[in-house]
Amino acid sequence: MIADGDRIALFNSPTRVMKAEKLLRKAGLVCQLIPAPRQVAEGCALALRFAATEQTAIFNELGAANLPPRRLYGKHQGLLSALELTSENE
């Protein structure tokens, strides 16, 4: 389930999203591999879910490993919206 305030990061391939999840968990960051929501899935059926409060730390880790997501979405009042790919929290 995707809660309000969660972020959904989409990657170019299942391999990249699984590699990102492994890296983030190893760094002690909280994230979860989930099926990409149908309304935003583009090519890769998997996505990474995490809390907005973790966005800066997660983007810093992913950037250092050259594993940036392709797209980022946030859930607010039950709706998913596209967000800018930055390490800043909304």
C-alpha positions as CSV (number, residue, x, y, z in Angstrom):
1,M,0.0,0.0,0.0
2,I,1.2,3.5,-0.8
3,A,0.4,6.0,2.0
4,D,0.0,9.7,1.6
5,G,3.5,11.3,1.9
6,D,5.2,8.2,0.3
7,R,7.5,8.6,-2.6
8,I,7.6,6.1,-5.6
9,A,10.8,6.0,-7.6
10,L,10.8,4.4,-11.0
11,F,13.9,3.0,-12.7
12,N,14.9,2.0,-16.2
13,S,15.0,-1.7,-15.5
14,P,14.2,-4.3,-12.8
15,T,18.0,-4.9,-12.4
16,R,18.6,-1.2,-11.5
17,V,15.7,-1.0,-9.0
18,M,16.8,-4.2,-7.3
19,K,20.4,-2.9,-7.1
20,A,19.1,0.4,-5.7
21,E,17.1,-1.4,-3.0
22,K,20.0,-3.5,-2.0
23,L,22.3,-0.4,-1.8
24,L,19.8,1.6,0.3
25,R,19.1,-1.3,2.7
26,K,22.9,-1.8,3.2
27,A,23.2,1.9,4.0
28,G,20.5,1.5,6.6
29,L,17.8,3.4,4.8
30,V,14.1,2.3,4.9
31,C,12.6,1.5,1.5
32,Q,10.5,-1.2,-0.1
33,L,10.4,-2.9,-3.5
34,I,6.8,-2.8,-4.8
35,P,5.0,-3.4,-8.0
36,A,4.9,-0.1,-9.9
37,P,1.4,1.4,-9.8
38,R,-0.3,1.0,-13.2
39,Q,-1.0,4.6,-13.7
40,V,2.8,5.5,-13.6
41,A,4.5,2.2,-14.7
42,E,6.6,2.7,-17.8
43,G,8.6,-0.3,-18.9
44,C,9.7,-1.6,-15.5
45,A,7.1,-3.3,-13.4
46,L,8.9,-2.6,-10.1
47,A,9.3,0.6,-8.1
48,L,10.9,1.7,-4.9
49,R,8.7,3.1,-2.1
50,F,10.0,5.3,0.7
51,A,8.9,8.0,3.0
52,A,9.3,11.6,2.0
53,T,11.4,12.2,5.1
54,E,14.0,9.7,3.6
55,Q,14.2,11.4,0.2
56,T,17.4,13.5,0.7
57,A,19.3,10.6,2.2
58,I,18.1,8.1,-0.5
59,F,18.9,10.5,-3.4
60,N,22.3,11.1,-1.9
61,E,23.1,7.4,-1.8
62,L,21.7,6.7,-5.2
63,G,23.6,9.7,-6.7
64,A,26.9,8.5,-5.2
65,A,26.3,5.1,-6.7
66,N,25.2,6.6,-10.1
67,L,21.8,4.9,-9.8
68,P,19.4,7.8,-10.2
69,P,15.7,7.0,-10.7
70,R,14.1,7.8,-14.0
71,R,10.9,9.3,-12.4
72,L,9.7,10.2,-9.0
73,Y,6.1,10.4,-7.8
74,G,4.6,11.5,-4.5
75,K,1.2,10.6,-3.0
76,H,-0.9,13.4,-1.6
77,Q,-4.6,13.2,-0.7
78,G,-4.8,9.8,-2.4
79,L,-3.4,10.9,-5.7
80,L,0.1,10.2,-7.3
81,S,1.8,13.3,-8.8
82,A,5.0,13.6,-10.7
83,L,7.8,15.3,-8.7
84,E,11.1,16.8,-9.7
85,L,14.1,14.5,-9.3
86,T,15.9,16.4,-6.5
87,S,17.1,15.4,-3.1
88,E,14.9,18.1,-1.6
89,N,11.7,17.1,0.3
90,E,8.5,18.7,-0.9
